[in-house]
Amino acid sequence: MIKLGPLNMEKKWLFSLAVTSLICICLIATSSNMGNVSSLHIHSFFFFLPSRSSTNQTTPIFAEEKISEPPTPLPGPAIPRFAYLISGSKGDLEKLWRTLHALYHPLNHYVVHLDLESPPEERLELASRIERHPIFTEVGNVFMITKANMVTYRGPTMVANTLHACAILLKRSKTWDWFINLSASDYPLVTQDDLLYTFSGLDKSLNFIESFQPARLEGGQKSNAFNDRPWTLHDDQIRHLLGHSSKNFANSFQTIYWFSMDENFAKTAVNSDLHYISWDFPPRQHPHTLSLNDTDKMIASNAAFARKFRQDDPVLDKIDKELLRRRKGRFTPGGWCLGSSKCTKVGDVTKLKPGPGAQRLRLLVARLTLQARFGTNQCK
């Protein structure tokens, strides 16, 4: 007989080892898979919590966890700048000087003119005052037409003088937005802060020009007669007119606007010059001279300016005190004013302090621009 005992025992041991190893491997694999499944279920259940592996990440998992920065505030409307022409004649030196102080703001530009009828002494005195004034010297925004022009109430001389002033303003600066033509007999009913604040939100292509309604002539015919008073507020497009001779103008800027063949250009005209002017009945060549009796009507008009006034009339003192808060011989107070004595130093020129005058003026301007937009109260 052949003996196979030891060999068979070794084979059995190897077989048992192989089976045991196989079972262990299966158990380990199963245990590992169950752990992964369990981990997956736990992570899914607490989905709103970050996993340990992500706690050191610098980028958050969810967009909602980011702290959003506040949006940059939109800039407010740009503050406009006005270019003024203030004209006077014989005996108007003090009236012009007072009107200039009532209208002054460092952002604006000013041209003053005393015509040839005024004595040379008055013109020299005006030039000397401007040259010696500390604020005018510091800011450099007040200019004088030293070569005086002959200006008549009617005719092309007034238009030529206006274009002369515009040429000076454009030579000095091209940053202004509206041109305002006034006389020494005009006076503001609102502060410059009120005016700048009101015009900050306006379309800068608008032109405020008063016109007469077409008059009925004998035989029922209409006459396209327009207001020939030059107190207007033009946008800066007036500079395009400077390339033409004054001979091309039919006496006034009103005629150009209201007879314009360009429909879009004509639509920029607003039928008002923002003035309060009272006329006698029957109307005379010149408007009614305003007094204290006209104060309530002036304020109720919501206008920016009024005319005409006598020199140092008590109504001007009332306007200074109640509407402008202006002291005698001083500037009209505004946000720009600094100094131990009010407005003796220039502060932040972009700081505006609008008052009740701005509320009144905004009501008027809103109504006028609405009428212009829909073509009502326009000259046909």
C-alpha positions as CSV (number, residue, x, y, z in Angstrom):
1,M,0.0,0.0,0.0
2,I,1.1,3.6,-0.7
3,K,1.0,6.1,2.3
4,L,-0.5,9.5,1.3
5,G,-1.4,10.9,4.8
6,P,1.0,13.8,5.2
7,L,0.5,15.1,1.7
8,N,-3.3,15.0,2.0
9,M,-3.1,16.9,5.3
10,E,-0.9,19.6,3.7
11,K,-3.4,20.0,0.8
12,K,-6.3,20.3,3.2
13,W,-4.5,23.0,5.2
14,L,-3.7,25.0,2.0
15,F,-7.3,24.6,0.9
16,S,-8.6,25.8,4.3
17,L,-6.2,28.8,4.2
18,A,-7.3,29.8,0.7
19,V,-11.0,29.6,1.6
20,T,-10.5,31.6,4.8
21,S,-8.5,34.3,2.9
22,L,-11.2,34.5,0.3
23,I,-13.9,35.0,2.9
24,C,-11.8,37.7,4.7
25,I,-11.3,39.6,1.5
26,C,-15.0,39.5,0.8
27,L,-15.8,40.7,4.3
28,I,-13.3,43.5,4.1
29,A,-14.7,44.6,0.7
30,T,-18.3,44.5,2.0
31,S,-17.4,46.4,5.1
32,S,-15.6,49.1,3.0
33,N,-18.6,49.5,0.7
34,M,-21.1,49.8,3.6
35,G,-18.9,52.5,5.1
36,N,-18.9,54.4,1.8
37,V,-22.7,54.1,1.5
38,S,-23.2,55.1,5.1
39,S,-20.9,58.1,4.6
40,L,-22.8,59.0,1.4
41,H,-26.2,58.9,3.2
42,I,-24.9,60.9,6.2
43,H,-23.4,63.6,3.9
44,S,-26.6,63.8,1.9
45,F,-28.7,64.2,4.9
46,F,-26.7,67.1,6.3
47,F,-26.3,68.7,2.8
48,F,-26.6,72.2,4.3
49,L,-23.4,71.6,6.4
50,P,-19.9,71.8,4.9
51,S,-18.0,68.5,4.9
52,R,-14.8,68.2,6.8
53,S,-12.8,68.1,3.7
54,S,-14.1,71.5,2.7
55,T,-13.7,73.4,6.0
56,N,-10.3,74.7,4.9
57,Q,-11.5,75.8,1.5
58,T,-11.4,79.6,1.0
59,T,-14.2,79.6,-1.6
60,P,-17.7,78.9,0.0
61,I,-19.8,76.2,-1.5
62,F,-23.0,78.2,-1.8
63,A,-23.4,81.6,-3.4
64,E,-25.8,82.7,-0.7
65,E,-22.9,82.4,1.8
66,K,-21.0,85.2,0.0
67,I,-21.3,88.7,1.6
68,S,-22.2,90.9,-1.3
69,E,-20.7,94.4,-1.4
70,P,-23.2,97.3,-1.4
71,P,-23.7,98.7,-5.0
72,T,-21.8,101.9,-5.8
73,P,-24.3,104.7,-5.6
74,L,-25.1,106.4,-8.9
75,P,-23.8,109.9,-9.3
76,G,-26.3,112.7,-9.0
77,P,-27.1,115.1,-11.8
78,A,-24.2,117.3,-12.7
79,I,-24.5,120.9,-11.4
80,P,-24.9,123.2,-14.4
81,R,-23.2,126.5,-14.9
82,F,-24.8,129.7,-16.1
83,A,-23.1,132.4,-18.2
84,Y,-24.6,135.9,-17.5
85,L,-24.6,139.1,-19.4
86,I,-25.6,142.1,-17.2
87,S,-25.9,145.3,-19.2
88,G,-26.4,148.8,-18.1
89,S,-26.4,152.4,-19.4
90,K,-26.0,155.9,-18.1
91,G,-26.5,156.0,-14.3
92,D,-26.8,152.2,-13.9
93,L,-23.4,151.6,-12.2
94,E,-24.8,151.0,-8.7
95,K,-27.8,149.1,-10.0
96,L,-25.5,146.8,-12.0
97,W,-23.2,146.3,-9.1
98,R,-26.0,145.3,-6.8
99,T,-27.5,142.9,-9.3
100,L,-24.1,141.3,-9.9
101,H,-23.8,140.6,-6.1
102,A,-27.3,139.2,-5.9
103,L,-26.6,136.9,-8.8
104,Y,-23.0,135.8,-8.0
105,H,-21.9,132.2,-7.6
106,P,-18.3,130.9,-8.2
107,L,-19.5,128.2,-10.6
108,N,-21.0,130.7,-13.0
109,H,-19.4,133.2,-15.5
110,Y,-20.3,136.8,-15.7
111,V,-19.8,139.5,-18.3
112,V,-20.8,143.1,-17.4
113,H,-21.3,146.0,-19.8
114,L,-22.0,149.7,-19.5
115,D,-22.8,151.1,-23.0
116,L,-21.4,154.2,-24.7
117,E,-24.1,156.4,-23.2
118,S,-22.6,155.8,-19.7
119,P,-19.9,158.3,-18.7
120,P,-16.3,157.1,-18.9
121,E,-16.0,157.7,-15.2
122,E,-18.7,155.0,-14.5
123,R,-17.0,152.5,-16.8
124,L,-13.6,153.1,-15.2
125,E,-15.1,152.8,-11.7
126,L,-16.8,149.5,-12.6
127,A,-13.5,148.1,-14.0
128,S,-11.7,149.2,-10.9
129,R,-14.2,147.6,-8.6
130,I,-13.9,144.2,-10.4
131,E,-10.1,144.4,-10.4
132,R,-9.9,145.1,-6.7
133,H,-12.6,142.7,-5.5
134,P,-10.9,139.8,-3.6
135,I,-13.5,137.1,-4.6
136,F,-13.7,138.1,-8.2
137,T,-9.9,138.2,-8.4
138,E,-9.5,134.8,-6.7
139,V,-12.2,133.0,-8.8
140,G,-11.6,134.9,-12.0
141,N,-15.2,134.5,-13.4
142,V,-16.3,138.2,-13.8
143,F,-15.3,140.0,-17.0
144,M,-16.1,143.4,-18.3
145,I,-16.5,144.6,-21.9
146,T,-14.0,147.4,-21.7
147,K,-14.6,148.6,-25.2
148,A,-18.2,149.8,-24.7
149,N,-20.8,149.2,-27.5
150,M,-23.6,151.5,-28.6
151,V,-26.8,149.7,-27.6
152,T,-30.3,150.9,-28.5
153,Y,-33.5,149.3,-27.3
154,R,-34.4,148.2,-30.8
155,G,-32.3,147.2,-33.7
156,P,-29.3,145.0,-34.3
157,T,-27.0,146.7,-31.8
158,M,-28.5,144.8,-28.9
159,V,-28.0,141.5,-30.7
160,A,-24.4,142.5,-31.6
161,N,-23.6,143.3,-28.0
162,T,-25.1,139.9,-26.9
163,L,-22.9,138.1,-29.4
164,H,-19.9,140.1,-28.2
165,A,-20.5,139.0,-24.7
166,C,-20.9,135.4,-25.8
167,A,-17.6,135.5,-27.7
168,I,-15.9,136.7,-24.5
169,L,-17.5,134.0,-22.4
170,L,-16.5,131.3,-24.9
171,K,-13.0,132.6,-25.0
172,R,-12.7,132.4,-21.2
173,S,-14.5,129.1,-20.7
174,K,-16.6,126.6,-22.6
175,T,-18.0,124.9,-19.5
176,W,-21.2,126.8,-19.2
177,D,-24.6,125.3,-20.0
178,W,-27.1,128.2,-20.2
179,F,-26.7,131.9,-21.3
180,I,-28.8,134.4,-19.4
181,N,-29.2,137.9,-20.7
182,L,-30.2,140.5,-18.1
183,S,-30.1,144.2,-17.5
184,A,-29.2,146.3,-14.5
185,S,-32.9,146.8,-14.0
186,D,-33.5,143.1,-13.4
187,Y,-33.2,141.4,-10.0
188,P,-33.4,137.7,-8.9
189,L,-36.3,136.3,-6.9
190,V,-34.4,133.1,-6.1
191,T,-30.9,132.3,-4.9
192,Q,-28.3,130.9,-7.3
193,D,-28.4,127.7,-5.3
194,D,-32.1,127.5,-6.0
195,L,-31.5,128.1,-9.7
196,L,-28.6,125.7,-10.0
197,Y,-30.5,123.0,-8.1
198,T,-33.6,123.4,-10.2
199,F,-31.7,123.2,-13.5
200,S,-29.5,120.3,-12.4
201,G,-32.2,117.8,-13.6
202,L,-33.2,119.6,-16.8
203,D,-32.4,118.7,-20.4
204,K,-29.6,121.1,-21.3
205,S,-30.9,121.6,-24.8
206,L,-33.9,123.6,-23.6
207,N,-34.2,127.3,-24.3
208,F,-36.5,129.6,-22.3
209,I,-37.7,132.3,-24.6
210,E,-40.9,134.3,-24.3
211,S,-43.0,135.0,-27.4
212,F,-46.1,137.0,-28.1
213,Q,-49.1,135.2,-29.4
214,P,-50.0,136.0,-33.0
215,A,-51.8,139.3,-33.1
216,R,-54.9,140.1,-35.1
217,L,-54.5,142.8,-37.6
218,E,-57.0,144.8,-39.6
219,G,-58.9,142.5,-41.9
220,G,-58.5,139.5,-39.6
221,Q,-55.0,138.6,-40.7
222,K,-52.5,137.2,-38.3
223,S,-49.3,138.9,-37.5
224,N,-46.3,136.7,-36.4
225,A,-45.0,139.4,-34.1
226,F,-42.8,138.1,-31.4
227,N,-41.5,139.4,-28.2
228,D,-38.5,141.5,-28.9
229,R,-37.2,141.8,-25.3
230,P,-33.9,140.0,-25.1
231,W,-34.1,138.6,-21.6
232,T,-33.7,134.9,-22.5
233,L,-32.1,131.7,-21.2
234,H,-30.3,130.0,-24.1
235,D,-28.5,126.7,-24.0
236,D,-24.9,126.6,-25.0
237,Q,-25.8,125.9,-28.6
238,I,-25.8,129.7,-29.0
239,R,-22.1,129.4,-29.7
240,H,-22.9,128.0,-33.1
241,L,-24.5,131.4,-34.0
242,L,-21.2,133.2,-33.5
243,G,-20.0,132.4,-37.0
244,H,-22.6,134.6,-38.6
245,S,-22.8,138.3,-39.0
246,S,-25.3,140.2,-36.8
247,K,-26.8,141.4,-40.1
248,N,-28.4,138.0,-40.6
249,F,-30.6,138.4,-37.5
250,A,-34.1,139.7,-37.8
251,N,-33.7,141.9,-34.7
252,S,-33.9,139.2,-32.0
253,F,-33.1,135.6,-31.1
254,Q,-36.8,134.9,-30.7
255,T,-37.4,135.2,-34.4
256,I,-34.7,132.6,-35.1
257,Y,-36.2,130.1,-32.8
258,W,-39.8,130.5,-33.6
259,F,-39.3,130.7,-37.4
260,S,-36.8,127.8,-37.4
261,M,-37.3,125.3,-40.2
262,D,-35.8,122.6,-38.1
263,E,-38.6,121.1,-36.1
264,N,-36.4,119.5,-33.6
265,F,-34.5,122.7,-33.0
266,A,-37.8,124.6,-32.5
267,K,-39.0,122.0,-30.0
268,T,-36.2,123.0,-27.6
269,A,-37.9,126.4,-27.1
270,V,-39.9,126.8,-23.9
271,N,-42.4,129.7,-24.1
272,S,-41.2,131.6,-21.0
273,D,-38.1,133.6,-20.0
274,L,-38.7,132.9,-16.3
275,H,-39.3,136.6,-15.7
276,Y,-42.1,138.4,-13.8
277,I,-42.9,141.5,-15.8
278,S,-45.9,143.7,-15.3
279,W,-47.4,145.9,-18.0
280,D,-49.5,149.0,-17.7
281,F,-52.9,149.2,-19.4
282,P,-52.9,150.2,-22.1
283,P,-49.3,148.8,-22.6
284,R,-46.5,151.2,-23.1
285,Q,-43.1,150.8,-24.6
286,H,-41.5,149.9,-21.3
287,P,-42.9,147.6,-18.6
288,H,-44.4,148.8,-15.3
289,T,-41.9,149.8,-12.7
290,L,-42.3,147.3,-9.8
291,S,-42.7,148.4,-6.2
292,L,-43.7,147.0,-2.8
293,N,-47.3,146.7,-4.0
294,D,-46.2,144.1,-6.5
295,T,-44.4,141.8,-4.0
296,D,-47.1,139.2,-3.6
297,K,-47.6,138.9,-7.4
298,M,-43.9,138.5,-7.9
299,I,-43.6,135.6,-5.4
300,A,-46.8,134.0,-6.7
301,S,-45.5,133.9,-10.2
302,N,-42.7,131.5,-9.1
303,A,-40.4,133.3,-11.5
304,A,-36.6,133.3,-11.2
305,F,-36.2,137.0,-12.1
306,A,-38.3,140.2,-12.2
307,R,-38.0,143.6,-13.9
308,K,-37.9,146.5,-13.9
309,F,-36.9,148.1,-10.6
310,R,-35.7,151.6,-9.7
311,Q,-32.3,152.0,-8.0
312,D,-32.4,151.1,-4.3
313,D,-36.2,150.8,-4.3
314,P,-37.5,149.5,-0.9
315,V,-38.9,146.4,-2.8
316,L,-35.3,145.4,-3.5
317,D,-34.5,145.5,0.2
318,K,-37.6,143.3,0.9
319,I,-36.4,140.8,-1.7
320,D,-32.9,140.7,-0.2
321,K,-34.3,140.2,3.3
322,E,-37.1,137.7,2.7
323,L,-36.2,135.8,-0.5
324,L,-32.4,136.0,-0.8
325,R,-31.3,136.3,2.8
326,R,-28.8,138.8,1.5
327,R,-27.2,141.5,3.5
328,K,-26.5,144.9,2.0
329,G,-23.3,145.0,0.0
330,R,-22.8,141.2,0.3
331,F,-23.3,138.2,-1.9
332,T,-26.5,136.1,-1.7
333,P,-25.6,133.3,0.7
334,G,-25.1,129.8,-0.6
335,G,-23.5,126.5,0.1
336,W,-20.1,127.9,-1.2
337,C,-19.9,130.7,1.4
338,L,-17.2,130.7,4.1
339,G,-15.5,133.3,6.2
340,S,-16.0,135.0,9.5
341,S,-18.2,137.5,7.6
342,K,-20.6,135.6,5.4
343,C,-19.4,134.8,1.9
344,T,-16.0,136.5,2.2
345,K,-14.2,133.2,1.4
346,V,-14.9,130.5,-1.2
347,G,-15.6,127.1,0.1
348,D,-17.0,124.0,-1.7
349,V,-18.5,125.5,-4.9
350,T,-20.5,122.3,-5.5
351,K,-22.3,122.4,-2.2
352,L,-25.8,123.7,-2.8
353,K,-28.3,124.8,-0.2
354,P,-31.6,125.3,-2.0
355,G,-34.4,127.0,-0.1
356,P,-38.1,127.8,-0.7
357,G,-37.2,129.6,-3.9
358,A,-36.2,126.2,-5.4
359,Q,-39.6,124.8,-4.6
360,R,-41.4,127.7,-6.3
361,L,-39.2,127.6,-9.3
362,R,-39.4,123.9,-9.8
363,L,-43.2,124.1,-10.0
364,L,-43.0,126.7,-12.7
365,V,-40.3,124.9,-14.7
366,A,-42.1,121.6,-14.4
367,R,-45.3,123.1,-15.9
368,L,-43.5,124.9,-18.7
369,T,-41.4,121.9,-19.8
370,L,-44.5,119.7,-19.7
371,Q,-46.3,122.1,-22.0
372,A,-43.2,122.2,-24.3
373,R,-43.0,118.5,-24.5
374,F,-46.6,118.1,-25.6
375,G,-46.5,121.2,-27.9
376,T,-49.0,123.3,-25.9
377,N,-48.4,127.0,-25.4
378,Q,-45.9,126.9,-28.2
379,C,-45.7,129.4,-31.0
380,K,-47.1,128.1,-34.2
